[in-house]
């Protein structure tokens, strides 16, 4: 699996992403059923509210080899601030529409 990770711009100053990388490395949480190696192709933010840049950024990571786009838990679950992104579903839908069915989308990390 080659992952492109997208995280929330609003939470990046309080979260270094260590839990995201840990669950990938240890194949836990959203990655528990992954067989084989997990390679991180890139890490970026959604670009800020309402997350419009996430679509282009996801496409760029796919162009660079990602076969899976992961929306970090800060977007979909609100970790660590307890407030999920109100644009998460629209962001996910727009990414799916742009990338098609050949690219997997995981909507959380931990």
C-alpha positions in Angstrom: 0.0 0.0 0.0 1.3 3.4 -1.0 -0.3 6.1 1.1 -0.9 9.8 0.6 -1.9 11.3 4.0 -4.1 14.4 4.3 -4.4 16.1 7.6 -6.3 19.1 9.0 -4.5 22.4 8.6 -6.2 23.7 11.8 -4.8 21.0 14.0 -1.3 20.7 12.6 0.2 23.1 15.1 -0.9 20.9 18.0 -0.5 17.5 16.5 2.8 16.2 15.0 1.1 13.2 13.4 3.0 10.7 15.4 -0.1 8.5 16.1 -0.9 8.4 12.3 2.6 7.1 11.6 2.6 4.7 14.5 -0.7 3.0 13.5 0.6 2.6 9.9 3.9 1.2 11.1 2.3 -1.2 13.6 -0.7 -2.0 11.3 -3.3 -1.0 13.9 -6.6 0.7 13.8 -7.5 1.6 10.2 -4.5 -0.4 8.9 -5.1 -3.6 10.9 -6.0 -5.7 7.8 -3.3 -4.4 5.5 -1.0 -7.1 4.3 2.4 -6.1 3.0 4.4 -3.0 3.4 2.9 0.5 3.9 4.9 3.2 2.2 4.0 6.9 2.8 4.3 8.8 -0.5 3.4 12.2 1.0 1.8 14.1 3.8 0.0 17.3 3.3 -2.9 19.3 4.8 -6.4 19.9 3.4 -5.3 23.5 2.8 -7.6 25.0 5.3 -11.4 25.3 5.5 -13.4 24.2 3.5 -10.8 21.7 2.4 -10.9 22.4 -1.4 -7.2 22.0 -1.8 -7.4 18.4 -0.6 -8.7 17.2 -3.9 -5.8 18.6 -5.9 -3.3 17.5 -3.3 -4.7 14.0 -3.3 -4.4 13.9 -7.1 -0.8 15.1 -6.9 0.0 12.3 -4.4 -1.6 9.7 -6.7 0.5 11.1 -9.6 3.6 10.5 -7.4 2.6 6.9 -6.7 0.0 6.8 -4.0 -2.7 4.1 -4.4 -4.5 5.0 -1.2 -5.5 8.4 0.2 -6.0 8.6 3.9 -7.9 11.3 5.7 -6.3 11.6 9.1 -8.4 11.2 12.2 -8.1 15.0 12.9 -10.4 15.5 9.9 -13.0 12.8 10.3 -13.0 12.2 14.1 -11.7 15.5 15.4 -8.7 14.0 17.1 -7.1 15.7 19.2 -9.4 18.6 19.6 -12.7 16.8 19.7 -14.2 18.6 16.7 -14.5 16.8 13.4 -14.3 18.8 10.2 -17.7 19.9 9.1 -16.5 19.5 5.5 -15.1 16.0 5.9 -17.7 14.2 3.9 -17.8 16.7 1.1 -14.0 16.5 0.9 -14.0 12.7 0.8 -16.8 12.8 -1.9 -14.9 15.3 -4.0 -11.6 13.3 -3.8 -13.5 10.1 -4.8 -15.1 11.9 -7.8 -11.7 13.3 -8.9 -9.7 10.1 -8.5 -12.2 7.4 -9.4 -12.6 3.9 -8.1 -9.0 2.9 -8.7 -7.8 4.8 -5.7 -8.8 3.6 -2.2 -9.8 6.2 0.4 -9.5 5.5 4.1 -11.4 8.0 6.2 -9.4 7.8 9.5 -6.1 6.7 10.9 -6.7 5.9 14.5 
